[in-house]
Amino acid sequence: MLHDLVTDYRRDGFAFRPGLLSGTEALVLVRETERLLDGDRPAERFLLEKDGTTVRTIVNPHLFSNVFDRLIGHPALLAAARQLLDDDVYVFQMGVNNKASFNGDVWFWHQDYPGYHYDDHIPTSNMVNTLIFLDEVTTFNGPLMVVPGSYHHVPERPEVSDKGTSYSFRYADNETVTDQVKQGGIVAPTGPAGSVIFMHVNTLHGSTANLSPWPRRMITLTYNAMSNKATSPSSRSRHIVYDDRDLPALVPAAANCLEELAGSVLAR
């Protein structure tokens, strides 16, 4: 499986594995997400949509949730990240993008690495985004759109903009998107909860607003190679990007690290 993963990843800049995590594991993560959303919301940990009410992203939940802390060491995810990066890894950043039903806003086209490089001072793009479906993703609920092969494109330094959303980042310009789509097309992986996309941090991607009655919650977990740590602290807020320079390499957790929590988490 890992050999095929690397082949897909190097060809397209991403590799999609439907159902990599079990339905039970996905449900444990969903219930923990809902618990966090229903509890106290420290403003810095919950980014909101433009309406000022709907949660857009839960920021770095592995720092304050035992369930998400276990997830980062899941052996299936960790083995893939190590193989793709050819190094031991740590978690650079994590978010739960909620893409709420009816009101989940657009994520404009972008490549993650320009922000990681210029704002967070990560020297190379030897990082992998691990995108975990918490709900079934269909063509109707705002699936992630990915441009195959676009990770080879090294852009000029994009400007920081919110492009009319509640979140500022270094978004791609329309000319870049048009050119890259002309070369590689667009794919939008769909599949059951627990499916995972391993995506190069320079792959062009985005998603439309979710007008459907179904949520499209997705974890974005960014592993970084231990040899690729920041050369200086990020210019962004610490609750968004913490200082990574003293973080140790992750050690694999037990294969049942999430499923053994099912009884207690699902009984809440």
N, C-alpha and C positions, 0 to 999 in steps of 0.2 A: 504493500500500500504506500509506504513512504517513497519508494522509487517512482511510482506513478505520480505521486504528489509533486515531487520535484520536477518531473518532466512537464506536467501541466503548468506549474508555477513559472518555470523558466520560459515556456513558450508564450503564455498569455499574460503573465503578471498576476495571476490568481489561480486558485484551485478550489473547486466547489465539492464538498463532501456531504451529500444529503444524509440526514439522520446519524451523523457521527456520534452525537450524544443521544442517549435514550430519551423516550418520552417522559419517563419519571424524572430524569435529571433536569430536563427542560422545565418541568412543572415545579420542581424545587426552586429553580431560579426565578420563575414567574411569581411564586408565592412570596419569596423574599423581596422581590421588586415591589410587589403590592404592599408588603409590610412597611418598607421604607417610604413609599409614597403616602401611606396612611398615617405615619408617625410625624414627629416634629420635623420640620424642614429647615435646617440651617441654610440660609440664603446662598452661601458660597458653595453648597453641595448640590443644589438643585437649580439648573438653568431653566428659565421659563420661556414659553412662546410669547409672541407679541401681545397676547391678551393679558399677560401678567399673572395668569392663573394656571394654565396647562403646563405641566412639566415637559420640557423638551429633552433634557439629559440629566441623569444622576451622575455626578462626577466622582470618579475614583472610589466606588463603593467597597472595593477590597480593603480600604483603610479603616472602615468602620462596620463591616459586616463579615461575620464568620463564614457565611455561605459563599460569598464572593472571594474571600481570602482562600478558601479551599479550591475554588474554581481555577485560580491562576496556576495551581500545581497539578491540575488534572493530567494524568499521564498521556492520554491521547493527544491533548493540545500541546503539552510540553515537548513530547517526542517529535511532533511535526515541526514546531518552532525551531528546535535544535537542529533538525535535519535541514531545514530551509536556510538557516543562518550559519550553519556549520560552526556553531559556538554554543557555549552555555549562555543562558538568557536570564533577564529579569523583566519585570513589568515597568515599562516606561509610563503607561497611562491606561486608564480604563474608563469607559462610560457606558451607561445604559441609555440608548436613544429610544424614546418612547413612541414616537410617531403615532400619537393618539388617534382614535377613530374620529372622523369628521373634522378634526382640528390639528392634526399633525402637519407641521409646516414643511415646506420644501427645504432640501439641502442642495444648494447650487453646486455645479460641477467644480471639483477641485482635486488636487493632488495633495496628500498630507505632508509629504516630505519638505516642500518649501517652508512651511511653518515650523516644522521640527528643526530644520537647518538654520534658518535666519533668526527665529525667535527663541528656540530652545537650545541652539548651539550643539546639535548632534552632528558629528563630522561626516558620516556617510549614511546612505539609505539602506544599510544592512539591518533592517527592521521588518517585522511582519505584523500586519493587522489581522487579528483573528476575530471574525464576525460571526456571532452565534445567534441563530434565530430563536426567539422566545415564543413566537407564535407561528402558525402556518403562514408562509409568505406566498401571496398569489399575485396575479397581474393587476389586482384591483386595489390593494392596500399599500401602495407606495413602495414597491420593491426597490432595492438598491440596483442602480444601473452602472455597468462597468464597461470600459472600453478596452478590449483585448489588445495587448501589445503596447499600450500607451506608457507603460512604465519606463520604456526606453527614452521617452521625451524628457529632456531636461529644460525646464522653462527659464525664462528670465525671472528676475525677482518679482513675483506678483505683489500688488499692493494689498494692504489690509482693508477689508470692506465688509459691511454687513449685508450688502445687496438687498436691503429691505427686510431682512430677517432679524431675529433677536440675537444672532450669534455672529461675531466678527471673525474672519479668517482670511487667509490669502487665497481667494477664489480664482479659478482660471478665467481667462478672457474668452469671448465668443469665438474669436479667430482660432485659438488653440483647440477648443472643443470641436469646431467644424473640421479642422484639419485632421485631428486624431480620429474622429469618427469616420471620416472619409477613408482612412487607412485601415481601421480595425473594426468598424461597426460598433454596435451596442448589444450587450447581453444583459439580461436581468434574471439571475438565478432565483427560482422559486422552489419551495419544498416544505417539508414538515418542520415543526418545532424541533430543535436539536441539531438541525443542519448547520454546517459551518463553511464559511468562505475564508480561506487563507489568502490574503491579498498583499502584494507588495505596496509599500507606503508611497510609491511614486505612480501608482496606477490611478488614472483619471476615473472619478466616480461621482455620483450624485443621486438624488431621488426626488420624485415629485411629491406634492402634498397628498395626504391621505384623506380622501373624501368618502371612503367606504365606512360602513358601520363596524369594521373589524380593526382592532389595533395591529400595529406592526412593530413590536418591540424587538430590539436587537442590541446585543452586547458588542461593543467594539473594544477589544483587548489588544493592546499593542505591546508585543515583546520586542526587546532590543538586545542585540548581541553584547556580551560583557565587554568586548573589545571596542565598543562603539559608544561609550558613555559621553555625556555632555562635557565639553571643554570648559564651560563656565555655567553658572546658574541661568535658568530661563528668564527672559524678560517678562514672561507672563506671570500671572498671579500664582502663588504657591499652591493654592487649592486646585488649580488646573494642572500645573506641571510642577511636581515637587523636585527637590534637589536629588538627583539620582546617583551622585558620585560615590557614595559609600554603600550602596545597596549590594547585597550578596547575590550569587547565582541561585536560582530557584532549584529546589529538590523535588522530584516527583512525589506526589501524594499517592495514597492507595487508590486502586482502580475504582473502589466503591465510595470514594470520598464524598460524593454528593448523594448517592442513593442511600447511604446509611443514615442520612438526615431526613429521609422521606417521612418517617413516622412522626417525628416531632414538628417538622416544618409544615407538613400538609394537615396536621391536626389543629393548627392555630385557628 
